């Protein structure tokens, strides 16, 4: 009886794992570029973005200061890097983080918000042209 229950549990667990794995891959393949674009635009969204709060600073530092400029120049010139679209999306996300930071700085100065306090971005979100309007270039 113990072996029967153990075997049954193992079998059901394997079927459950397979169904979850298969469902994830089907869902991921159906979503494609729209999901990636949504992810890269997270820093531009209105309200408070915990995602932006948690990763923007580190990612922007990584993209701007840790990865050599030659890598990014190679990406622009050769169009033959492995996972090129992924790298371009990382740059876009980082650029959007910089835009959010610029807009947050404007709102902080305008509304007297301290540096350690969160900023809530008003609707409709961060303006696309915010960098042209500020010192962040």
PyMOL commands that set and color helices and strands:
alter all, ss='L'
color gray80, all
select helices_A, chain A and resi 2-31+33-40+42-44+50-66+69-78+84-111+130-133
alter helices_A, ss='H'
color red, helices_A
deselect
rebuild
show_as cartoon
